[in-house]
Amino acid sequence: MQKITKEPTKAQQRWRSIGWFVLKTLFYFGILLALVYLYEYSGVGSAHFIYNEF
């Protein structure tokens, strides 16, 4: 008996690879935004609390 496998067409493979690229790009962009937000939230570059009153 022969094993039947349905191979995706070239167009399906292309759209699948485009979809993965878009998903990975959005995922890494979200990580980058989170890191920038956390960097701004930490207050790096601003005066320390002890010097605010002087």
C-alpha positions as CSV (number, residue, x, y, z in Angstrom):
1,M,0.0,0.0,0.0
2,Q,1.3,3.4,-0.9
3,K,1.5,6.2,1.6
4,I,-0.3,9.3,0.4
5,T,1.0,12.7,1.6
6,K,-0.4,16.0,0.6
7,E,2.4,18.4,0.0
8,P,1.7,22.1,0.3
9,T,1.9,23.9,-3.0
10,K,4.5,26.6,-3.7
11,A,1.9,29.3,-3.1
12,Q,0.9,27.8,0.3
13,Q,4.6,27.5,1.3
14,R,5.2,31.1,0.3
15,W,2.2,32.4,2.3
16,R,3.1,30.3,5.3
17,S,6.7,31.7,5.3
18,I,5.3,35.2,4.9
19,G,2.9,34.6,7.8
20,W,5.8,33.3,10.0
21,F,7.9,36.3,9.1
22,V,5.1,38.7,10.1
23,L,4.4,36.9,13.4
24,K,8.0,36.8,14.4
25,T,8.4,40.5,13.4
26,L,5.4,41.5,15.6
27,F,6.7,39.3,18.4
28,Y,10.1,40.9,18.5
29,F,8.7,44.4,18.0
30,G,6.5,43.8,21.1
31,I,9.6,42.7,23.1
32,L,11.5,45.7,21.9
33,L,8.6,48.0,23.0
34,A,8.4,46.3,26.4
35,L,12.2,46.8,26.9
36,V,12.0,50.5,25.9
37,Y,9.0,51.0,28.3
38,L,10.8,49.3,31.1
39,Y,13.9,51.4,30.5
40,E,11.9,54.6,30.6
41,Y,10.0,53.4,33.6
42,S,13.2,52.7,35.6
43,G,14.1,56.3,35.4
44,V,17.6,55.8,34.0
45,G,19.1,59.2,33.1
46,S,17.0,61.1,35.6
47,A,18.3,62.5,38.9
48,H,18.3,60.1,41.8
49,F,15.7,60.5,44.5
50,I,18.2,61.8,47.1
51,Y,19.1,64.8,44.9
52,N,15.6,65.8,44.0
53,E,15.2,68.1,47.1
54,F,18.5,70.0,46.7
